[in-house]
Amino acid sequence: METLLNQIECYWTKRAPSYTDVVERNLSNGWDNVWANRLTSFFPYCENGCQRILDVGTGPGFFAIILSRRGHKVTAVDYTEAMLNEAKQNAGSLKERIEFRKMDAQNLEFPDCSFDVVVSRNLTWNLEDPAKAYSEWLRVLRPGGKLINFDANWYHYLFDENAKQGFLNDHLNVVKLGVEDFETYEDGAKMEEISRKLPMSVIRRPHWDMLTLLDLGATTVYTDTKASDSLWSEEEKINNASKPGFIICAEK
C-alpha cells in the first residue's frame, strides 16, 4: 500500500518542472536580495562570515542559491529527486559549490551540531510529523545556531470556514484584478486530498510552531506573522491575502 510520504513524493515529482517557475520569479527583479537580506539578518555571529547552512526541503533550490551567492557553505536536501535535479539546473555555475543530497526532512543523516543555520521555506505544512522534523533540525544545529523557517497556513481553509471564505475571496480578487492565478496548477485537487491527511492543515500557525520549538529545547523563538508584507510581490499578496506568510526563528 502506498504511504502518505510516497504520495507526497509522487506529487512533487510531477510538479517539479512547473515549480521552477516560482523560483525564477523569486530570482528576478531584486527579490533574491530581499530574501537573502532578511534571512541573513537572523544569522548568528560568525568570525569569517561563512556560515554552514542546511537548506531543508530545498525544492528548486531558491534558498540554497541565494545563500551560496553570499559566500556561505550550503548543503541542500530534498526527498524528491526531481526537485533536486531542478535545483541543480537552477543553480547554474553555483552547482559545484552546493552539496545536494536526497534526504527526508524528518530523518536527517547528519551528525549532531553540524550546522550554524538551518533554513526552510514552504515545507513544514507538507510533513507528516513536523514536530519530529523540528527536533531533527535543532539536533543538527550547533549551540547558538539559528533555525529560520518561512511558511503559511496554506491549506487551513480545508478545515476552517472563515479561512475557506478568505480563500474564495482571494480567487475573486485575482480574477477582478487580472493577475496570474497561482491556484490553477495541474493536480491541485490531488494536493488538497493529501493535505486533508496532514496535521499542519488543521492547526492555526505559527503559535503551534513556537510552543513546539520551545518544548524541544530552543532557547528563544521569534515569530513575524507579517513577513510576507516585505517578501512577496504584489501578485503573491493578491493570490494569498487570506494566508499570509510568516517567519519563525529559533535559537538553539
N, C-alpha and C positions, 0 to 999 in steps of 0.2 A: 504493500500500500504506500502511495506517495505521501511523504511527510510534508508538513507545512513549510519547512525550510526548503525542500525541493521545489515546492510550488512557487515560493518567493524567488528562488534562483532561476527557475524557468521563465518567470515573468520578466525579470530584469535582463536575462539573456536576450529575449526578444526585443526589449525596449532599448537596449544599449546604444544602437546607432542613432536613434532619434534623440536620446538623452544628451548626446554630444551637442545638440543644438543649444541646450541650456548653457553648457559650458562656453560655447562660442560667444553667446550673448554676454556672459559674465566676464569674458576676457577682453571685451571691446569697450570702447568709449570711456576708458579710465576706471571701469568698475573693478578691474583686477587690483588696482592700487587702493581703492576704497576698502575692499575686503581685507587686503593684506595689512593695511594700516590698522584696521580695527582688531584683527587677530593679534598682531604683534604688540598692540597696546597692553595686552594681558600677560605677555611673556614674562617669566621670571628673569632676574638679573643673570647675565652670562658674560664673563670677563672678555672672551674673544668674540662675542656677538653671534656665534654659530650655535644654534640650538639643535639638539637631537629630537626630531619631531616624528610622531606617528600619526598618520592620517588614516583614520579608521572608516571603512566604507567609502573609499575614495571615489567610487563611481567613475566618471570620465576624467577624473584627475584634477579638478579645479584647485582645491586647497594645496595639493602636492605641487602643482605647477607654480602657483603664485608665491609659495613659501620657498621653493627651491630657487626661484629667481632672486630672492632676497639673500641667498647665500647659505641657507640652513640645510642641514643634513636630514633629508626626508625619507622615511620608509612609508610606503602606501600599500594598504591591504584592502582587499575586497573578496567576497565569497564567490562572485560571479566572474568567471574567466573572460567572458565577452566584455565586461566593463573594464577589466584590466587592459585588455587589448586596445580599447578605445582610449584609455588614459595614456598608454604608451605612445599611441599615434598623436594624441593632442599635445603631449609633452615635447615633441619635436627633438631639438638638439639637447634638451634637458633630460631626455630619457635615460641617458647613461649615468646621470647624477642622482637619480631617484631609484631606490630599491623597491620594486613591485613584487608583492607576494600574495598568493591566493590564501585566504585565511578567514575563519569565522570570527566575527567581532565579539562573540560571546565566549570564545575559547582561543585566546591568543597564545601563540607559540614562542613568546619571548620571555627571557628571564625577568625576575623582579627588578625594578628600578632601572630599566633600560633606556628610558626617555626623559627629556626635560619637559616636553609638551606633548599632549595628546589632543588632536583636533578631530572634529567630525561635523558633517553637515547633512541634514535631512536623512538620518539613518535610524535613530533610536525609535521613532514611531513604527519602524518596519521590522522590529525584532520580537522574537517570541519571549525572550527573557531579558528585558532591558536592565533589570537590577543586577543580573549576573554580568552583563556587559559592562556596566559601570564599575562593578567590583574588579573586573579584569583590567579596565583602563587605569584604575587607581593603582592596581598592583604593579603594572609596568612603569609607572611614573616614579621618578626619584623623589625623596622627601623635598618639599618645597616646589615641586613641579606643578604645572597647571594643566587642567583638563578644560577644554573650551569646546562647547557643543552648540551648534545652531540648529534649531528645529522649529516645528509649528504643530498646532493641533489639526493636522491635515485631514483626518477622517473622523473627527469627533462628531461631524454632522450626521453620521450614520446612527448615532445613539442619543442625540440631543436635539429637540425640536427647535430651540432658538438658534442653534448652530446651523441646522438644516435650512431655516428660513434665511439666515445670513448667506449661506452657500448659494441658494437660489437667487437672492438679490445680487450677488456678485455676478452671476451669469447674465442677468438682465442688464446690469451696468456695462458689462463687456460688449453686449450687442448694441446698447444705446450709444456708447462712446466709440464704437467701431474699432476696437483694439483686438489684437490676436487673442483667441480663446485658448488658454492653456489646458483646458479640460477636454478638448476634442482630440485626444490621442487614442491610438488603437489599443484595444483591450482595457479601456478604463473600467469597464464593468468587472473585469477579472480582478483588478486590484481592489475594488470595493468588496468583492467576495472574500478575498484574502484578509482585508483589513477588518472585517467583522470578527475574525478569529484572533486578532492581535490585541494584547492588553492595553497598549497606549492609545488605541482608538476610543476607548471608553473613558479614560482618565482625562481630566482637565488639567493641563500643564501650564507652567513649569513647577508648580508648587510640589507636586509629587517628586520631581527630579531633585529638588533642593533637599527635601526631607530624606530621600533615599541616599543621596551622596553623603549627607551628614551622618546618617546611620552607618554607612560603610567606612567612615573614618576620615572623610575630608575635614580639614581644619576650618576652612571658610568656604562659603558658597555665595556667589553673586549672581543675580539674575537681572536681565534687561528685557522687559516684555515689549519694548518698543524698538527693538534693534532693527527691524525691517524698515523703519522710517528712513533710515540713512543708508541701508544696504540693498534696498530693492529699487528697481526702475519704476517709473510711473505705471507701465503696463503690468508689472508684477503686483504693485499695490492695488490696482483696479481688480485684477483677477482674484486676489487673495485678501480682499479688505476684511472679510469676516474671520480670517485665520492668520493674523499677523505673526511674523517670525520672532523668536526670542533667542537670546544668548544665555547660556549657563556657563559660568566659570568657577571651577572648584580648585582649591589648592590642597595638595596632599600634605 
